[in-house]
């Protein structure tokens, strides 16, 4: 067993012992704590000692574009998040568009960090085509997750959803086990519904037209405006933050958020928290062994 804070501290040190390293380490380890191992420290397989350092912002920019293809993706996204928070606090609103991003995991930890800084954080990531448009017959966009976080403490809301019915990992798992897929989530090469994982060439959007349009919004921002679409070096990501206090005291947004939460949960609704884990959480022996192996490789490469 290893305590969550200890795991974060050890991984953060190996990633450079910076604020961005701590945020990236926490995001990766949280994924393992949530049993989402494909978004956890398994992503350290992509880390190399000669990865380009993440560019530190010389001055806060309202809008910026960054090529992250030579950087370790979780660290690049974490660094961009920290720079974005600084810019949004100074300018009221800011956005950053990243391209060349390899898989970096969950969006929730990064927008949550923006919310904890008193901002509203919004993010999305596009990727290789694997999802059909509503009514379409072939893949045109990625699973295109979207996330939003707002508020602090008990009232904080963190939404992190994929715009597709399933993930590529779900399909890979079904292919390896031979398990049938649920109906209504995938299409074969002829554009027809299928439950056979080996036949899948496209997923369907979550919730039909609504999920399809959400995926399109992410594609427009991260893929088109951000330059990620069809980039052979990696995917596109956008991060947006704004300070709701920038307009002055005319709107008590925190009271309104608390009231909305009360109405939402009082009616039986689930208030999304983005899967945050308690700092007192502990991870098991298998995780600790895997972390030790990754850290040994990383520190060994760094010292060569």
ABEGO torsion letter per residue (X at the ends): XBBAAAAAAAAAAAAGGBAAAAAAAAAAAAAAAAGBAAABAAAAAABBAABBBBBBBABBBABBBBBAAABBAAAAAAAAAAAAAAAAAAAGBBBBBBBGBBBAEBAAAAAAAAAAAGBBBBBBBBBBBABBBBGBABBABBAGBBBBBBEBEAABBBBBBBABABBAAAAAAAAAAGBBBBBGABBBAAGBBBABAAABABBBBBGEAAAAAAAAAAAAAAAAAAGABGBAAEBBBBBBBBBAAAAEAABBAAAAAAAAAAAAAAAGBBBBAGGBBBAABBBBAAAAAAAAAAAAAAAAAAAX
